[in-house]
Amino acid sequence: MNDVAAGWYDDGSGGKRWWDGRAWTTRQADMPKPTASYAPKPKLPEGTRWAAVGNPISKVGGGRYLLIHDHLFVHLGDAARTLHDVAVVDITEIDVVQSTLQKTRGLATIRIAVCHGDDTNHLTLDDVREFRDGVAAITAAIADARLAANGGLTSARPEAVAEQTPDAAAPARDFIAELGALAAFHRDGVLTDEEFAAAKRKLLAL
């Protein structure tokens, strides 16, 4: 290539190297970055009200959480890949906690208490980015499940149920807003932990 003018040329390795007119130099042209391939979002099951994946800082062992109709599936990120199927009507308490590290990463943990007779189990949905949407969706599912249960008790009077359904559904929206307001007061330090817990129990009529 002694008679070739200086410039960028293929040096045989698949990349371009600078030829100074006499010899190859150590200067190499930046290879074009591959364009990101399109990865469609996975199709969620019919009836999905909310879905999220845990985002642990280790990038390993994140849980998967799925709310379908009136059931919350909690697939933990442990070695056993434990799966819990929770009927939302059995959820007696829902709360959000956020460590300093989680706050900087825009994450939080959703905690729920599940009551089966005299037994109460606690589950955590860890490192969730969509935690606000999750709390709203789970709360709405609880309200819908309780409304459906009340409707079942009055199924002998379908006309009355049909008339009361629109009015009965309205408190669910207020219920969500009130819970969100309580959570904001608690987050801002207006309510103590005890006051927040008592207000939630009163709101949920537990």
Residue pairs with C-beta under 8 A, 6 or more apart in sequence:
1 9
1 19
2 22
4 19
4 21
5 21
6 18
6 19
6 20
6 21
7 18
7 19
8 16
8 17
8 18
8 19
8 29
9 16
9 17
9 19
10 16
11 17
11 24
15 28
15 29
15 31
16 28
16 29
17 24
17 25
17 27
17 28
17 29
18 24
18 25
18 27
18 28
18 29
19 25
44 51
44 66
45 66
45 68
47 68
47 69
48 66
48 67
48 68
49 67
49 68
49 69
49 137
49 140
49 141
50 65
50 66
50 67
50 130
50 133
50 134
50 137
50 138
51 64
51 65
51 66
51 67
52 64
52 65
52 125
52 128
52 129
52 130
52 131
52 133
52 134
53 62
53 63
53 64
53 65
54 61
54 62
54 63
54 64
54 65
54 77
54 125
54 126
54 127
54 128
55 62
55 105
55 107
55 127
55 128
55 129
56 62
56 77
56 126
56 127
57 101
57 105
57 127
60 77
61 77
61 78
62 77
62 126
62 127
63 74
63 75
63 76
63 77
63 125
63 126
63 127
64 75
64 77
65 72
65 73
65 74
65 75
65 125
65 128
65 134
66 72
66 73
66 75
67 73
67 88
67 134
67 137
67 138
67 141
69 141
70 87
70 88
70 89
70 141
70 144
70 145
70 148
71 85
71 86
71 87
71 88
72 85
72 86
72 88
72 91
72 112
72 138
72 141
73 83
73 84
73 85
73 86
74 83
74 84
74 86
74 123
74 125
75 81
75 82
75 83
75 84
76 82
76 83
76 84
77 126
84 123
86 112
86 114
86 123
87 145
88 138
88 141
88 142
88 145
89 142
89 145
89 146
89 149
90 114
90 115
90 116
91 112
91 113
91 114
91 115
91 138
91 142
92 113
92 114
92 115
92 120
92 204
92 206
93 111
93 112
93 113
93 197
93 200
93 201
93 204
93 206
94 110
94 111
94 112
94 113
94 135
94 138
94 139
94 142
94 200
95 110
95 111
95 112
95 200
96 108
96 109
96 110
96 111
96 131
96 135
96 183
97 108
97 109
97 111
98 107
98 108
98 109
102 108
102 109
102 127
105 127
106 129
107 127
107 128
107 129
107 131
108 127
108 128
108 131
109 124
109 125
109 126
109 127
109 128
109 131
110 124
110 125
110 128
110 131
110 134
110 135
110 138
111 122
111 123
111 124
111 125
112 122
112 123
112 124
112 125
112 138
113 120
113 121
113 122
114 120
114 121
114 122
114 123
125 131
125 134
128 134
132 180
135 179
135 180
135 183
136 176
136 180
139 175
139 176
139 179
140 172
140 176
142 204
143 171
143 172
143 175
143 176
144 172
147 168
147 169
147 172
150 168
151 161
151 165
151 168
154 160
154 161
155 161
175 203
178 203
179 200
179 203
182 191
182 196
182 199
182 200
182 203
183 196
185 191
185 196
186 193
186 196
191 199
